[in-house]
Amino acid sequence: MESVQTYKQYFDSMPCYLTVQDRDLKVINANKRFISDFGDHTGRYCYQVYKQRPEKCEVCPVEKTLRDGDSHQSEEKVRTLDGKDVWVLVNTTPIRNENGDIVAVMEMSTDITEMKLLEGAIRESQERYQLIFEEVPCYISIQDKDLRIVRANRQFRESFGTAYGQKCYEVYKHRTEACLPCIVQQTFTDGVVRTHEEVVTDQNNEQKDVLVCTAPIRNAEGEIERVIEMSTDITQIRKLQDKLSSIGLLIGSISHTIKGLLNGLDGGIYLVNTGLKKDDSGRINQGWEIALRNIDRIRTMVLNILYYAKERELNYENIEAEEFIRDVCSIMEEKAKSIKTNFEYDLMEEPGEFEADLHSLRSVIVNLLENALDACRTDTKDCEHSIKVKLNGNKDKIFFEVSDNGIGMDQETKEKAFSLFFSSKGAGGTGLGMFIADKIIQSHGGSITIDSELGRGSTCFVEIPRKRAVNETLKIELA
C-alpha cells in the first residue's frame, strides 16, 4: 500500500501532464497538473478533454502504441479550461497486465509552448530576413572561397540568371579568370568591408555600372565561411557623370580648336586687307583661300560636335561604294606601310551605289582602320601583321568588313567597346571613337559588330541599307 501511495505522489508531482487511457481512449487516471488545467476527466475521452473535439484525432500516438506496443512521440496543440492554447510534446508508453497484454497506455505531455513561440519568432525573423534579402533593390550574391555563387537574391537572378555553382566573374563579366583586384578575395583574406566600382554585363548583354560592397559572413568560431557581395546599379549616375565629363571634354577641345581657327582667320583676313590696299590680287587670293580653309574646318568641327552633343539630320547622298572605300583606305595605306603592316582589299565586282551621309560614314571607316593599325602596332607577337578591308553587298544592304591580326580583345573588352569613354588604349585613347561610330551606323538604320579574340586579332562588321530610311536623324545621347 505504501508503494502505491509513493507511486501516486510521483505521478502527481511530475512537471507535465500525465494520463492513463484505456483501449477506448478514455482517460482513467490523470495527475494533478492535468486535472488543474483540463478539469474532471471522469468518463471522458482524451480528445474531448485535450482538444474539445467530438471525434478522435486523425493521428493518435496512443492508438499507435495500442496497436504495436511501441512508444511513440508527437507534437500536439491542446486547449486548457480557460481557453489557452498549449503546445505539448507527447510520449506514450504501453501498460501491460500479468499476461503481457496491453490494457492501457500512459501518455506524458510536456509543455513546450515557450519553445514553440521561440521557434515561431525565429521562423518569423528568418522570413523577414528572406524577404529583405529577396526584395532589396540591388544585386546580392553570397560566394564561397572559390568565388562560386551559393546564393543570390531575386534581382540578381532576374538580371544574371540562376547561377548557383558558377564563379562570379563568369556570371558578371564573362571572364575566364578572376578580376584584379578582387575585393571578395581580399575580404576573405582579412575580413575588411570593401567597396569598388565595376562594369558588369547581364544575361541580355546589357552593361551596367555597379558600386560593389563586400562583407564577411562568419561561423560560430569566427572563421570567414562566405562573403556577401552587394552591387548597386549606378548606371544612371554614371551616365550623368559621363555627360558632365563630355561637356568638359567638348569645352576643352573647342577652346583649343577655336583659338587656332581664329588665328588662321586673322591671318587670312590680314592678307585680304593688305591685298586690297595694295591692289595685290595674289595676296587677296592667298588670304581668301586661308579664310575658306578655316571656314571649312569650322564647319567640320561643328559637325563633329553635333555627332555626340545633339541630333542633326543626316546629309544623304548617292555614294559609289568601291570609289568610297578606295578613297578612305588610301589615307591609311601609307600609315600601314610606316609600321610595316600589309594592307589588302577584297572588293566585290561592281558593288554599286548606296545612300548615306558621306562625311559621317567616312569617319566611321577611318576610325575602324585606325583601331586596326593600333592593334597591329601594339602587338608584340612575332608575325607579319596585316589589315584586310572587304566590301560586299546585296540588293538591300552594303557590307564593310575591317580585319586585322593584331592584339585582339578579350570578352570583357569586346563587350565594352561601344561604351562612352571606354578605351583599351589607356591614355592614348579618348573612348569616343567606337561610341560615335556605333551611333552613326545606328542612325543609318544599320549595325556594327565585333568578332575578336585576345591574341588573334579582330574583325569589325558594318552593314547599312542601300536606301535611306525615312526621316533618319543622327542622335547621339550622352546621358
Secondary structure, DSSP 4 states (H G I P E B T S, - for coil): -HHHHHHHHHHHH-SSEEEEEETT-BEEEE-HHHHHHH---TT-BHHHHHS--SS--SS-HHHHHHHH---EEEEEEEE-TTS-EEEEEEEEEEEE-TTS-EEEEEEEEEE-HHHHHHHHHHHHHHHHHHHHHHHSSSEEEEE-TT-BEEEE-HHHHHHH---TTSBHHHHHH--SS--SS-HHHHHHHH---EEEEEEEE-TTS-EEEEEEEEEEEE-TTS-EEEEEEEEEE-HHHHHHHHHHHHHHHHHHHHHHHHHHHHHHHHHHHHHHHHHHHHT-HHHHHHHHHHHHHHHHHHHHHHHHHHHHHS-EE--EEEEEHHHHHHHHHHHHHHHHHHTT-EEEEEE-S---EEEEEHHHHHHHHHHHHHHHHHHHHT--SSS--EEEEEEEE-SSEEEEEEEE-SS---HHHHHHTTSTT--TTGGG--S-HHHHHHHHHHHTT-EEEEEEETTTEEEEEEEEESSPPTT-EE-----
